[in-house]
Amino acid sequence: MAKELKELTKRADNYSQWYNDLVVKADLAEQSAVRGCMVIKPYGYAIWEKMQQQLDKMFKETGAQNAYFPLLIPKSFLSREAEHVEGFAKECAVVTHYRLKTNDAGNGVVVDPSAKLEEELIVRPTSETIIWNTYKNWIHSWRDLPLMCNQWCNVMRWEMRTRPFLRTSEFLWQEGHTAHATREEAEAEAKQMLKVYAQFAEEWMAVPVMQGVKSETERFAGALDTYTIEAMMQDGKALQSGTSHFLGQNFAKAFEVTYLTKENKQEYVWATSWGVSTRLIGALIMTHSDDNGLVLPPRLAPLQVVIIPIGKGEQQEQIKEKFQPVIETLKSQGISVKYDDADNKRPGFKFADYELKGVPVRLVMGGRDLENGTVEVMRRDTLEKETVNFEGLATYVTNLLEDIQKNIYQKAKNFRDAHIYECDNYEEFKERVKDGGFFLCHWDGTAETEARIKEDTQATIRCVPFAFEQTPGIDMVSGKPSKCRVLIARSY
């Protein structure tokens, strides 16, 4: 294992390669036989499951219910909302036939030309169209509103350049779709879900995020407003980590979804959609991890505590017996514990392996510890070791896990805050943005200025952030008046 760890590229040498190495070596995911798609391995999927469980609970607390809608969407549905189809057209996978047949040589299969579909089907890139076609049958009067559904599923967007978790052709996500009687209710829902995402990112992922609203150019296709949470990775780049969209009445009008008001008038409903994906695992890796491997927040770590006994024969049995009540106490508190007494791996190998996988707390007991009533505790976030009394160990570990959760959030926040800069000089900005960071700059609100910044620097307007008091000024690019500062960064 020591050899394996040496092969992990150092962040300072090549951050991108470090990330790719870590995804594979920590057993999170691997490339699949299908170009641009990944296999999420059990350890990686266990992190996603913990994310799902917490997010699902938070969604249901807002009133959302889970449902499931078809994977395949009639092509004509995408044509009904002009901006929407334009936004996704280049990424769509299209099903044209419904049958294969054996080839003439009898040694393989070919598409049966006689099995061509009358209308092509699109593998869902997102589900607004199929869902709003369905909502037309579910919504009739004001009593049916609000209608709030969420689905956990996969989507397909044909990507040319892929990277595990961050950008793959197929990925897992959730997508919420809600219908409301008024504009105010829909806008409040979109903003509320942004806060849910931000709370999850900060309290569970220990990832500080910037909340804000996207520029018109960066909006979701078909939305009137897109709200976003933006996280900073250790290389100073931004990662869009969740979005919530106020869709207005665009989809209601496209699919003729109306309701009878209390005053007996027919009105179009108001809509939102919101989603996060397995990209969150990428955010988790790139925000916290180090040159030894993953650093996972305890609340999302598949394995929170590992116990490694060092001893032989009767001593092994005594150590195991001593730990049993501690294990039971921790498990009763919902803490995942593994007692690793496998004799086919040396302790040093185990230490390195659990470090690589980001297990928050490691407990080690040898013969001398057994005699002294002590145990060695190592915390993964700082790699610090401490010898503590065995008495009260369960309480100590519980408190330590909470401390680790807070510490890695604070560390990430300190890093993020130290790399936020106000900038009013375009030449200075062009130089400094190469090294990463979030830049708060005045913007005149035009797409032309936005496009020039992107062309000159590869940086984009991530959002108009809510966290900063907005004052008027002068755009650093055009010299025109500006109503606010926007957050600009290079991004994934």
Salt bridges, closest charged atoms under 4 A:
GLU7 OE2 - LYS3 NZ 3.02
GLU7 OE1 - LYS25 NZ 3.37
ASP27 OD1 - LYS41 NZ 2.87
ASP27 OD2 - LYS357 NZ 3.86
GLU30 OE1 - LYS41 NZ 3.70
ASP56 OD2 - LYS60 NZ 2.69
ASP112 OD2 - ARG99 NE 3.03
GLU120 OE1 - LYS75 NZ 3.32
GLU128 OE2 - HIS177 ND1 3.94
GLU159 OE2 - ARG167 NH1 3.40
GLU175 OE1 - HIS177 NE2 2.75
GLU187 OE2 - ARG183 NE 3.59
GLU230 OE2 - LYS214 NZ 2.95
GLU230 OE1 - ARG462 NE 3.13
ASP290 OD1 - ARG380 NH2 2.66
ASP291 OD1 - ARG11 NE 3.07
ASP340 OD1 - LYS350 NZ 3.43
ASP341 OD2 - LYS320 NZ 3.65
ASP353 OD1 - LYS357 NZ 3.32
GLU355 OE2 - ARG362 NH1 3.55
ASP381 OD2 - ARG379 NH2 2.76
GLU402 OE2 - ARG299 NH2 3.20
ASP403 OD2 - ARG379 NH1 2.85
ASP417 OD2 - LYS413 NZ 2.78
ASP417 OD1 - ARG416 NE 2.77
GLU422 OE1 - ARG485 NH2 3.53
ASP424 OD1 - ARG485 NH1 3.00
GLU427 OE2 - LYS430 NZ 3.22
GLU428 OE2 - ARG432 NH1 2.73
GLU431 OE2 - LYS434 NZ 3.23
ASP456 OD2 - ARG452 NE 3.33
